[in-house]
């Protein structure tokens, strides 16, 4: 589980939010103690910021959920190593980003560690799709945050990884493989995704 970079990002976000909440709250208290009209106004603004940061610290872990829940409830998706770098690799995954389901996109994600996999372009990396919105009232017909979470981040058992790899339809692997050269384009797009047209999809996904 220590390799799971999505959960590590959530932990970092929580720490930053907590530190911000404490710092803003402390400055707000100091300004209130000064007792000037202008200091009260600034203190109120900082207090609101502190409360917001505290809410993020509490909300982020609950919004994402536990690792076990993510693996159990998220869809199995194909991801492949599209680029290798000195500090890690870039994965290209096929993920349904639609609300409701039915809008497929190629999603790029940089990762630092990928235990259980050789670091080479074209390596098949079974993953689950982690999809969520940044706010509870988010509008739109696609998820705001979409990431592939490799099975290898949840287990060191190569048999489990292989079973997951084999459970993904071959035509989906072929689609990702055929678009590996587009990874730079995908990474430059908003939210690191490229929506696919129905004609580009395997028959069972249309």
C-alpha positions in Angstrom: 0.0 0.0 0.0 3.0 2.3 0.5 3.3 2.7 -3.3 -0.2 4.1 -3.7 0.4 7.6 -4.9 -3.2 8.6 -5.0 -3.6 8.0 -1.3 -0.3 9.7 -0.7 -1.5 12.8 -2.5 -4.7 12.8 -0.4 -2.5 12.6 2.8 -0.4 15.5 1.6 -3.5 17.6 0.8 -4.8 16.9 4.2 -1.6 18.0 5.9 -1.3 21.2 3.9 -5.0 22.0 4.6 -4.5 21.4 8.4 -1.4 23.6 8.5 -3.2 26.3 6.6 -6.2 26.1 8.9 -4.0 26.5 12.0 -1.9 29.3 10.5 -4.9 31.3 9.2 -6.7 30.8 12.5 -3.7 32.0 14.5 -3.3 35.1 12.4 -7.1 35.8 12.7 -6.9 35.5 16.5 -3.9 37.9 16.6 -5.7 40.5 14.4 -8.8 40.3 16.7 -6.6 41.0 19.7 -5.3 44.2 18.1 -8.9 45.6 18.3 -8.8 47.9 15.3 -11.8 48.0 12.9 -9.6 47.1 9.9 -8.1 44.1 11.8 -11.6 42.7 12.5 -12.4 42.8 8.8 -9.2 41.0 7.8 -9.6 38.6 10.7 -13.1 37.6 9.5 -11.7 36.9 6.0 -8.9 34.8 7.5 -11.2 32.9 9.8 -13.4 32.0 6.7 -10.2 30.7 5.0 -9.2 28.8 8.1 -12.7 27.1 8.2 -12.5 26.3 4.5 -9.1 24.7 4.9 -10.3 22.7 7.9 -13.3 21.5 5.9 -10.9 20.3 3.1 -8.8 18.4 5.6 -11.8 16.6 6.8 -13.6 16.2 3.5 -10.7 15.0 1.3 -10.1 11.5 2.9 -13.9 10.9 3.2 -14.5 11.9 -0.4 -11.8 9.5 -1.8 -12.6 6.7 0.7 -10.4 3.8 1.8 -8.0 1.9 -0.5 -10.0 -1.2 0.0 -13.3 0.5 -1.0 -11.7 2.0 -4.1 -10.4 -1.3 -5.3 -13.7 -3.1 -4.5 -16.1 -0.6 -6.1 -14.1 1.0 -8.9 -14.1 -0.3 -12.5 -11.2 -2.4 -13.8 -9.5 -0.5 -16.7 -6.6 -1.0 -19.0 -3.5 1.2 -18.6 -0.2 1.0 -20.4 3.2 2.5 -19.9 3.4 5.1 -22.7 6.6 6.9 -21.6 9.5 6.2 -19.3 11.4 8.9 -17.5 14.2 9.0 -15.0 11.8 9.7 -12.2 9.0 7.3 -13.2 6.6 6.5 -16.1 3.5 8.0 -17.7 0.5 5.7 -17.9 -2.2 5.9 -20.6 -5.5 4.4 -19.6 -8.9 3.9 -21.1 -11.5 5.2 -18.6 -15.3 5.9 -18.6 -15.5 9.5 -17.4 -19.2 10.0 -18.0 -22.0 10.9 -15.6 -23.9 8.7 -16.4 -21.6 6.2 -17.8 -20.8 6.0 -21.5 -18.1 8.7 -22.3 -14.8 7.1 -22.7 -11.5 8.9 -22.7 -7.8 8.3 -22.8 -6.3 9.5 -19.5 -2.6 10.2 -18.8 -1.1 10.0 -15.4 2.5 10.3 -14.3 3.6 7.8 -11.6 6.8 7.4 -9.7 6.6 3.8 -8.7 5.1 0.7 -10.3 6.1 -2.4 -8.3 5.6 -5.7 -10.0 6.0 -4.3 -13.6 9.0 -4.0 -15.9 9.6 -0.3 -16.7 9.1 -0.5 -20.5 6.9 1.1 -23.0 3.8 -1.0 -23.8 3.7 -2.8 -20.5 0.2 -3.7 -19.6 -0.8 -2.3 -16.2 -4.3 -3.3 -15.0 -5.8 -0.6 -12.9 -9.1 0.6 -11.4 -10.6 4.0 -12.3 -10.8 6.5 -9.4 -13.4 9.1 -10.4 -14.8 12.0 -8.2 -15.7 15.6 -8.2 -14.0 18.4 -6.4 -17.2 19.6 -4.8 -20.4 17.9 -3.8 -22.5 20.1 -6.2 -20.3 19.8 -9.2 -22.2 20.2 -12.5 -21.4 18.7 -15.9 -21.7 15.3 -17.5 -18.1 14.1 -16.8 -16.2 13.5 -13.6 -13.8 16.4 -12.7 -11.0 14.1 -11.3 -10.2 10.9 -13.1 -7.2 8.7 -12.4 -6.1 5.1 -13.0 -4.9 3.4 -9.8 -2.7 0.4 -10.6 -3.6 -2.9 -9.1 0.1 -3.2 -8.2 -0.3 -0.3 -5.7 -2.7 -2.6 -3.7 -0.9 -5.9 -3.8 2.5 -7.5 -4.3 0.9 -10.7 -5.5 1.9 -11.1 -9.2 -0.9 -13.7 -9.6 -3.5 -11.1 -8.7 -2.0 -8.6 -11.1 -2.0 -11.2 -13.9 -5.6 -12.2 -13.2 -6.7 -8.6 -13.4 -4.7 -8.2 -16.7 -6.4 -11.2 -18.2 -9.9 -10.0 -17.0 -9.6 -7.0 -19.3 -11.0 -7.5 -22.8 -8.2 -7.8 -25.4 -9.8 -5.1 -27.7 -9.5 -2.6 -24.9 -5.8 -3.3 -24.5 -5.5 -3.0 -28.3 -7.2 0.4 -28.3 -4.8 1.8 -25.7 -1.8 0.3 -27.5 -2.9 1.9 -30.7 -2.9 5.4 -29.1 0.3 5.3 -27.1 1.9 7.9 -29.4 -0.8 10.4 -28.4 0.2 10.5 -24.7 2.0 13.9 -25.1 -1.2 15.4 -26.6 -3.4 13.8 -23.8 -1.1 15.2 -21.1 -1.4 18.7 -22.5 -5.2 18.6 -22.5 -7.3 19.9 -19.6 -7.3 17.3 -16.8 -4.9 15.1 -18.8 -7.7 13.4 -20.8 -8.8 13.0 -24.4 -12.4 12.1 -25.1 -12.9 9.4 -27.7 -15.6 9.2 -30.3 -17.9 6.1 -30.4 -16.4 5.0 -33.7 -13.0 4.7 -32.0 -14.3 2.3 -29.4 -14.6 -1.5 -29.4 -18.2 -2.7 -30.2 -18.9 -3.7 -26.6 -18.3 -0.2 -25.3 -20.4 1.7 -27.8 
